[in-house]
Amino acid sequence: MSKTITNSGINQPIVFFGTEEHSLIALRGLVESGMPVAAIVTKPDAAKGRGKKLTSPAVKVYAEEHNIPVWQPTKLKDITEGIQELNNPVGILVSYGKIIPKKTLELFTPGIINVHPSLLPKYRGPSPIESAIVNRDNKTGVTIMCLVSAMDAGPIYLQVPYALDFTETKPELYDTLFTLGTNLLISKLSAILSGELQPIPQDDNDASYCALLSKEDGNLDLTALTPGEAEARVRAYLGYPRTRVTIGEYNIIVTKAHGVMTQKTPLDLECTNGAFLSIDELIAPSGKTMSANDFLRGYSL
Protein backbone atom coordinates (compact mmCIF):
# COMPACT_ATOMS: atom_id res chain seq x y z
CA MET A 1 0.00 0.00 0.00
CA SER A 2 1.38 3.40 -0.96
CA LYS A 3 2.07 6.13 1.58
CA THR A 4 -0.54 8.85 1.97
CA ILE A 5 0.35 12.26 0.56
CA THR A 6 0.70 15.09 3.10
CA ASN A 7 -1.20 18.31 2.46
CA SER A 8 -1.69 21.07 5.03
CA GLY A 9 -3.40 23.69 2.89
CA ILE A 10 -7.01 23.02 3.93
CA ASN A 11 -8.47 25.16 6.71
CA GLN A 12 -12.18 24.34 6.42
CA PRO A 13 -13.47 21.70 8.85
CA ILE A 14 -14.16 18.32 7.25
CA VAL A 15 -17.20 16.17 7.97
CA PHE A 16 -16.36 12.60 6.94
CA PHE A 17 -19.13 10.15 6.01
CA GLY A 18 -18.11 6.47 6.04
CA THR A 19 -19.05 3.10 7.49
CA GLU A 20 -17.44 0.17 5.66
CA GLU A 21 -14.02 -1.26 6.59
CA HIS A 22 -12.34 0.42 3.61
CA SER A 23 -13.74 3.81 4.66
CA LEU A 24 -11.02 3.71 7.28
CA ILE A 25 -8.34 3.89 4.56
CA ALA A 26 -9.63 7.31 3.54
CA LEU A 27 -10.25 8.57 7.06
CA ARG A 28 -6.78 7.54 8.22
CA GLY A 29 -5.23 9.19 5.16
CA LEU A 30 -7.03 12.47 5.82
CA VAL A 31 -6.06 12.55 9.49
CA GLU A 32 -2.43 11.53 8.91
CA SER A 33 -2.05 14.18 6.21
CA GLY A 34 -3.08 16.88 8.65
CA MET A 35 -6.55 17.53 7.26
CA PRO A 36 -8.91 19.20 9.78
CA VAL A 37 -11.43 16.38 10.26
CA ALA A 38 -14.05 17.85 12.62
CA ALA A 39 -16.64 15.06 12.76
CA ILE A 40 -17.34 11.53 11.60
CA VAL A 41 -20.78 10.45 10.38
CA THR A 42 -21.28 6.69 10.39
CA LYS A 43 -24.06 4.14 10.75
CA PRO A 44 -25.23 3.07 14.21
CA ASP A 45 -23.46 0.14 15.86
CA ALA A 46 -24.76 -3.18 14.53
CA ALA A 47 -24.98 -6.78 15.75
CA LYS A 48 -22.40 -8.97 13.98
CA GLY A 49 -21.10 -12.52 14.02
CA ARG A 50 -22.62 -15.67 15.43
CA GLY A 51 -22.90 -14.12 18.86
CA LYS A 52 -24.66 -11.03 17.45
CA LYS A 53 -22.34 -8.81 19.46
CA LEU A 54 -22.97 -5.10 19.05
CA THR A 55 -20.01 -3.84 17.00
CA SER A 56 -18.89 -0.31 16.16
CA PRO A 57 -17.81 0.64 12.63
CA ALA A 58 -14.03 0.79 12.26
CA VAL A 59 -14.16 4.53 11.53
CA LYS A 60 -15.88 5.12 14.88
CA VAL A 61 -13.18 3.22 16.75
CA TYR A 62 -10.47 5.19 14.94
CA ALA A 63 -12.24 8.51 15.51
CA GLU A 64 -12.59 7.90 19.23
CA GLU A 65 -8.90 7.00 19.46
CA HIS A 66 -8.12 10.39 17.86
CA ASN A 67 -10.69 12.40 19.83
CA ILE A 68 -12.81 13.20 16.78
CA PRO A 69 -16.56 13.61 17.44
CA VAL A 70 -18.71 10.77 16.07
CA TRP A 71 -22.30 11.15 14.87
CA GLN A 72 -24.40 8.01 14.30
CA PRO A 73 -27.81 9.33 13.24
CA THR A 74 -30.65 7.06 12.23
CA LYS A 75 -31.85 9.99 10.10
CA LEU A 76 -29.39 12.49 8.65
CA LYS A 77 -31.69 15.42 9.40
CA ASP A 78 -30.82 14.82 13.06
CA ILE A 79 -27.28 16.15 12.50
CA THR A 80 -28.27 19.21 10.47
CA GLU A 81 -27.74 21.55 13.42
CA GLY A 82 -24.32 20.08 14.20
CA ILE A 83 -23.20 20.57 10.58
CA GLN A 84 -24.52 24.12 10.51
CA GLU A 85 -22.56 24.99 13.64
CA LEU A 86 -19.31 24.25 11.82
CA ASN A 87 -17.69 27.07 9.85
CA ASN A 88 -18.26 26.36 6.13
CA PRO A 89 -17.57 22.60 6.38
CA VAL A 90 -16.30 20.30 3.64
CA GLY A 91 -18.20 17.04 3.15
CA ILE A 92 -16.27 13.91 2.13
CA LEU A 93 -17.97 10.54 1.70
CA VAL A 94 -16.36 7.12 1.26
CA SER A 95 -18.72 4.12 1.42
CA TYR A 96 -21.17 5.49 3.95
CA GLY A 97 -23.86 3.02 2.94
CA LYS A 98 -26.87 5.33 2.78
CA ILE A 99 -28.31 7.66 0.15
CA ILE A 100 -27.67 11.28 1.17
CA PRO A 101 -30.81 13.44 0.90
CA LYS A 102 -30.71 16.70 -1.01
CA LYS A 103 -31.17 18.80 2.15
CA THR A 104 -28.00 17.33 3.63
CA LEU A 105 -26.04 17.76 0.39
CA GLU A 106 -26.98 21.45 0.38
CA LEU A 107 -25.31 21.98 3.77
CA PHE A 108 -21.90 21.73 2.10
CA THR A 109 -20.08 23.85 -0.50
CA PRO A 110 -19.38 22.68 -3.17
CA GLY A 111 -21.42 19.69 -1.97
CA ILE A 112 -20.22 16.34 -0.65
CA ILE A 113 -17.11 14.98 -2.40
CA ASN A 114 -17.11 11.24 -3.03
CA VAL A 115 -14.42 8.64 -3.76
CA HIS A 116 -15.89 5.93 -6.02
CA PRO A 117 -13.87 2.84 -7.08
CA SER A 118 -14.73 2.68 -10.78
CA LEU A 119 -14.37 4.78 -13.90
CA LEU A 120 -17.83 6.30 -13.80
CA PRO A 121 -20.31 6.21 -15.41
CA LYS A 122 -19.30 2.52 -15.54
CA TYR A 123 -20.46 0.48 -12.56
CA ARG A 124 -22.68 2.87 -10.73
CA GLY A 125 -23.83 1.07 -7.60
CA PRO A 126 -22.59 -0.85 -4.56
CA SER A 127 -20.29 -3.52 -6.06
CA PRO A 128 -18.03 -1.91 -8.70
CA ILE A 129 -14.84 -3.67 -7.58
CA GLU A 130 -16.41 -7.12 -7.58
CA SER A 131 -18.02 -6.40 -10.96
CA ALA A 132 -14.71 -5.42 -12.56
CA ILE A 133 -13.12 -8.69 -11.39
CA VAL A 134 -16.09 -10.91 -12.32
CA ASN A 135 -16.33 -9.37 -15.79
CA ARG A 136 -12.56 -9.78 -16.23
CA ASP A 137 -12.07 -6.15 -17.21
CA ASN A 138 -8.53 -5.18 -18.17
CA LYS A 139 -8.78 -1.92 -16.25
CA THR A 140 -10.74 -0.14 -13.57
CA GLY A 141 -9.96 3.03 -11.67
CA VAL A 142 -11.04 5.69 -9.20
CA THR A 143 -13.38 8.63 -9.63
CA ILE A 144 -13.56 11.76 -7.48
CA MET A 145 -17.01 13.26 -7.92
CA CYS A 146 -19.61 15.55 -6.38
CA LEU A 147 -22.59 13.70 -4.94
CA VAL A 148 -26.11 14.28 -6.22
CA SER A 149 -29.35 12.64 -5.13
CA ALA A 150 -29.22 10.04 -7.93
CA MET A 151 -26.87 7.11 -7.24
CA ASP A 152 -23.28 7.76 -8.41
CA ALA A 153 -24.55 10.16 -11.09
CA GLY A 154 -22.80 13.35 -9.96
CA PRO A 155 -20.35 15.41 -11.99
CA ILE A 156 -16.73 14.23 -12.05
CA TYR A 157 -13.74 16.21 -10.80
CA LEU A 158 -11.11 13.74 -11.98
CA GLN A 159 -10.39 10.06 -12.61
CA VAL A 160 -7.33 7.80 -12.55
CA PRO A 161 -7.32 4.43 -14.36
CA TYR A 162 -5.78 1.29 -12.88
CA ALA A 163 -4.70 -1.69 -15.02
CA LEU A 164 -5.85 -5.18 -14.05
CA ASP A 165 -3.86 -8.37 -14.73
CA PHE A 166 -6.57 -10.95 -13.86
CA THR A 167 -4.92 -12.04 -10.59
CA GLU A 168 -6.43 -9.40 -8.29
CA THR A 169 -8.58 -10.47 -5.38
CA LYS A 170 -11.38 -8.44 -3.86
CA PRO A 171 -9.48 -7.52 -0.64
CA GLU A 172 -6.34 -6.55 -2.57
CA LEU A 173 -8.22 -4.39 -5.06
CA TYR A 174 -10.25 -2.67 -2.34
CA ASP A 175 -7.02 -1.67 -0.55
CA THR A 176 -5.35 -0.56 -3.78
CA LEU A 177 -8.21 1.53 -5.18
CA PHE A 178 -9.19 3.23 -1.94
CA THR A 179 -5.57 4.10 -1.20
CA LEU A 180 -5.23 5.46 -4.74
CA GLY A 181 -8.50 7.39 -4.34
CA THR A 182 -7.49 8.80 -0.96
CA ASN A 183 -4.16 10.07 -2.26
CA LEU A 184 -5.88 11.55 -5.30
CA LEU A 185 -8.45 13.33 -3.14
CA ILE A 186 -5.86 14.75 -0.75
CA SER A 187 -3.68 16.00 -3.59
CA LYS A 188 -6.58 17.74 -5.37
CA LEU A 189 -8.84 18.84 -2.53
CA SER A 190 -7.43 22.36 -2.42
CA ALA A 191 -8.06 22.80 -6.17
CA ILE A 192 -11.61 21.48 -5.78
CA LEU A 193 -12.42 23.83 -2.91
CA SER A 194 -10.90 26.86 -4.62
CA GLY A 195 -12.91 26.23 -7.77
CA GLU A 196 -9.77 25.72 -9.84
CA LEU A 197 -10.93 22.17 -10.59
CA GLN A 198 -14.47 22.17 -11.94
CA PRO A 199 -16.58 18.98 -12.23
CA ILE A 200 -17.74 17.69 -15.60
CA PRO A 201 -21.20 16.07 -15.95
CA GLN A 202 -21.35 12.34 -16.61
CA ASP A 203 -22.85 10.99 -19.83
CA ASP A 204 -25.86 9.03 -18.60
CA ASN A 205 -26.05 7.23 -21.96
CA ASP A 206 -22.81 5.42 -21.09
CA ALA A 207 -23.91 4.41 -17.60
CA SER A 208 -23.87 0.81 -16.41
CA TYR A 209 -24.97 -0.48 -13.04
CA CYS A 210 -23.95 -3.12 -10.50
CA ALA A 211 -26.13 -4.69 -7.85
CA LEU A 212 -25.84 -5.26 -4.11
CA LEU A 213 -24.38 -8.74 -3.66
CA SER A 214 -26.21 -11.45 -1.74
CA LYS A 215 -25.08 -14.78 -0.31
CA GLU A 216 -26.72 -16.54 -3.26
CA ASP A 217 -24.32 -14.83 -5.67
CA GLY A 218 -21.58 -17.02 -4.23
CA ASN A 219 -23.18 -20.27 -5.38
CA LEU A 220 -21.06 -21.56 -8.29
CA ASP A 221 -23.15 -23.06 -11.08
CA LEU A 222 -20.34 -24.63 -13.08
CA THR A 223 -22.76 -25.87 -15.73
CA ALA A 224 -23.12 -22.22 -16.80
CA LEU A 225 -19.54 -21.02 -16.32
CA THR A 226 -16.19 -21.51 -18.00
CA PRO A 227 -13.19 -22.12 -15.71
CA GLY A 228 -12.07 -18.53 -16.28
CA GLU A 229 -15.47 -17.15 -15.33
CA ALA A 230 -15.63 -19.36 -12.23
CA GLU A 231 -12.09 -18.48 -11.13
CA ALA A 232 -12.89 -14.77 -11.48
CA ARG A 233 -15.82 -15.21 -9.11
CA VAL A 234 -13.55 -16.91 -6.58
CA ARG A 235 -11.27 -13.85 -6.58
CA ALA A 236 -14.13 -11.34 -6.62
CA TYR A 237 -16.15 -12.86 -3.81
CA LEU A 238 -13.45 -13.51 -1.19
CA GLY A 239 -14.70 -12.43 2.21
CA TYR A 240 -18.29 -11.99 1.00
CA PRO A 241 -20.35 -13.59 -0.42
CA ARG A 242 -17.64 -16.30 -0.90
CA THR A 243 -17.92 -18.92 -3.65
CA ARG A 244 -19.50 -22.21 -2.67
CA VAL A 245 -19.73 -25.64 -4.33
CA THR A 246 -20.89 -29.07 -3.23
CA ILE A 247 -18.49 -31.97 -3.78
CA GLY A 248 -19.92 -35.33 -2.87
CA GLU A 249 -21.61 -34.81 0.48
CA TYR A 250 -19.49 -31.79 1.40
CA ASN A 251 -20.32 -28.13 1.05
CA ILE A 252 -17.09 -26.16 0.69
CA ILE A 253 -15.98 -22.57 0.12
CA VAL A 254 -13.42 -22.09 -2.64
CA THR A 255 -10.69 -19.55 -1.90
CA LYS A 256 -8.17 -20.26 -4.70
CA ALA A 257 -8.57 -22.06 -8.04
CA HIS A 258 -7.35 -22.18 -11.64
CA GLY A 259 -8.48 -23.68 -14.93
CA VAL A 260 -7.20 -26.97 -16.36
CA MET A 261 -8.03 -29.01 -19.43
CA THR A 262 -8.07 -32.49 -17.84
CA GLN A 263 -9.41 -33.88 -14.58
CA LYS A 264 -6.86 -35.41 -12.22
CA THR A 265 -8.59 -35.27 -8.81
CA PRO A 266 -12.17 -34.98 -7.50
CA LEU A 267 -11.40 -31.31 -6.89
CA ASP A 268 -11.14 -30.69 -10.64
CA LEU A 269 -14.74 -29.72 -11.40
CA GLU A 270 -16.15 -29.81 -14.91
CA CYS A 271 -17.37 -26.53 -16.37
CA THR A 272 -19.65 -25.65 -19.25
CA ASN A 273 -17.00 -25.91 -21.99
CA GLY A 274 -15.64 -29.31 -20.98
CA ALA A 275 -12.62 -27.86 -19.20
CA PHE A 276 -12.25 -27.90 -15.43
CA LEU A 277 -11.97 -25.59 -12.45
CA SER A 278 -9.16 -26.98 -10.31
CA ILE A 279 -9.47 -26.04 -6.63
CA ASP A 280 -6.17 -25.09 -4.98
CA GLU A 281 -7.39 -23.93 -1.56
CA LEU A 282 -10.71 -24.14 0.26
CA ILE A 283 -12.54 -23.79 3.53
CA ALA A 284 -13.65 -27.25 4.60
CA PRO A 285 -16.93 -28.08 6.40
CA SER A 286 -14.92 -27.87 9.63
CA GLY A 287 -14.32 -24.18 8.96
CA LYS A 288 -10.59 -24.69 8.49
CA THR A 289 -8.78 -23.27 5.47
CA MET A 290 -6.67 -25.94 3.79
CA SER A 291 -4.98 -26.93 0.54
CA ALA A 292 -6.67 -29.22 -1.95
CA ASN A 293 -4.22 -32.00 -1.07
CA ASP A 294 -4.96 -31.73 2.64
CA PHE A 295 -8.68 -31.86 1.95
CA LEU A 296 -8.32 -34.98 -0.20
CA ARG A 297 -6.31 -36.65 2.54
CA GLY A 298 -8.77 -35.78 5.27
CA TYR A 299 -12.14 -36.22 3.57
CA SER A 300 -13.47 -39.26 1.77
CA LEU A 301 -14.77 -38.54 -1.71
ChimeraX attribute file (.defattr): number of C-alpha atoms within 10 A of each C-alpha:
attribute: neighborCount
match mode: 1-to-1
recipient: residues
	/A:1	10
	/A:2	9
	/A:3	9
	/A:4	20
	/A:5	16
	/A:6	16
	/A:7	17
	/A:8	11
	/A:9	12
	/A:10	15
	/A:11	14
	/A:12	16
	/A:13	18
	/A:14	23
	/A:15	24
	/A:16	26
	/A:17	26
	/A:18	26
	/A:19	26
	/A:20	16
	/A:21	12
	/A:22	19
	/A:23	23
	/A:24	22
	/A:25	21
	/A:26	27
	/A:27	24
	/A:28	15
	/A:29	20
	/A:30	23
	/A:31	15
	/A:32	13
	/A:33	16
	/A:34	14
	/A:35	20
	/A:36	18
	/A:37	22
	/A:38	19
	/A:39	22
	/A:40	24
	/A:41	21
	/A:42	26
	/A:43	21
	/A:44	16
	/A:45	14
	/A:46	11
	/A:47	12
	/A:48	11
	/A:49	8
	/A:50	6
	/A:51	7
	/A:52	9
	/A:53	11
	/A:54	11
	/A:55	13
	/A:56	16
	/A:57	18
	/A:58	16
	/A:59	27
	/A:60	24
	/A:61	15
	/A:62	15
	/A:63	20
	/A:64	12
	/A:65	9
	/A:66	10
	/A:67	11
	/A:68	16
	/A:69	14
	/A:70	18
	/A:71	19
	/A:72	16
	/A:73	13
	/A:74	11
	/A:75	11
	/A:76	16
	/A:77	12
	/A:78	12
	/A:79	15
	/A:80	13
	/A:81	10
	/A:82	11
	/A:83	21
	/A:84	12
	/A:85	9
	/A:86	15
	/A:87	11
	/A:88	15
	/A:89	24
	/A:90	26
	/A:91	25
	/A:92	24
	/A:93	24
	/A:94	24
	/A:95	20
	/A:96	18
	/A:97	14
	/A:98	12
	/A:99	13
	/A:100	19
	/A:101	14
	/A:102	13
	/A:103	12
	/A:104	16
	/A:105	18
	/A:106	12
	/A:107	18
	/A:108	19
	/A:109	13
	/A:110	17
	/A:111	20
	/A:112	23
	/A:113	27
	/A:114	24
	/A:115	25
	/A:116	26
	/A:117	30
	/A:118	26
	/A:119	21
	/A:120	28
	/A:121	22
	/A:122	17
	/A:123	23
	/A:124	20
	/A:125	17
	/A:126	19
	/A:127	17
	/A:128	23
	/A:129	22
	/A:130	24
	/A:131	23
	/A:132	25
	/A:133	28
	/A:134	21
	/A:135	12
	/A:136	18
	/A:137	13
	/A:138	12
	/A:139	15
	/A:140	24
	/A:141	23
	/A:142	23
	/A:143	25
	/A:144	27
	/A:145	26
	/A:146	25
	/A:147	25
	/A:148	19
	/A:149	13
	/A:150	11
	/A:151	13
	/A:152	24
	/A:153	20
	/A:154	21
	/A:155	20
	/A:156	23
	/A:157	21
	/A:158	18
	/A:159	19
	/A:160	16
	/A:161	15
	/A:162	16
	/A:163	10
	/A:164	16
	/A:165	10
	/A:166	17
	/A:167	13
	/A:168	15
	/A:169	21
	/A:170	23
	/A:171	16
	/A:172	13
	/A:173	21
	/A:174	18
	/A:175	15
	/A:176	18
	/A:177	25
	/A:178	23
	/A:179	21
	/A:180	24
	/A:181	25
	/A:182	23
	/A:183	22
	/A:184	20
	/A:185	26
	/A:186	22
	/A:187	15
	/A:188	16
	/A:189	20
	/A:190	17
	/A:191	14
	/A:192	18
	/A:193	16
	/A:194	10
	/A:195	11
	/A:196	10
	/A:197	15
	/A:198	14
	/A:199	16
	/A:200	13
	/A:201	14
	/A:202	16
	/A:203	11
	/A:204	11
	/A:205	7
	/A:206	9
	/A:207	14
	/A:208	12
	/A:209	16
	/A:210	16
	/A:211	12
	/A:212	9
	/A:213	15
	/A:214	10
	/A:215	12
	/A:216	11
	/A:217	16
	/A:218	21
	/A:219	15
	/A:220	20
	/A:221	15
	/A:222	18
	/A:223	12
	/A:224	12
	/A:225	17
	/A:226	20
	/A:227	25
	/A:228	20
	/A:229	18
	/A:230	23
	/A:231	26
	/A:232	25
	/A:233	29
	/A:234	27
	/A:235	25
	/A:236	29
	/A:237	25
	/A:238	19
	/A:239	13
	/A:240	13
	/A:241	17
	/A:242	22
	/A:243	27
	/A:244	22
	/A:245	16
	/A:246	11
	/A:247	12
	/A:248	9
	/A:249	8
	/A:250	13
	/A:251	13
	/A:252	18
	/A:253	23
	/A:254	26
	/A:255	24
	/A:256	20
	/A:257	22
	/A:258	16
	/A:259	20
	/A:260	17
	/A:261	14
	/A:262	14
	/A:263	14
	/A:264	11
	/A:265	13
	/A:266	14
	/A:267	20
	/A:268	21
	/A:269	22
	/A:270	22
	/A:271	20
	/A:272	13
	/A:273	13
	/A:274	13
	/A:275	18
	/A:276	24
	/A:277	25
	/A:278	24
	/A:279	21
	/A:280	16
	/A:281	19
	/A:282	22
	/A:283	19
	/A:284	20
	/A:285	12
	/A:286	7
	/A:287	10
	/A:288	10
	/A:289	16
	/A:290	14
	/A:291	16
	/A:292	23
	/A:293	13
	/A:294	13
	/A:295	18
	/A:296	13
	/A:297	9
	/A:298	10
	/A:299	10
	/A:300	9
	/A:301	13
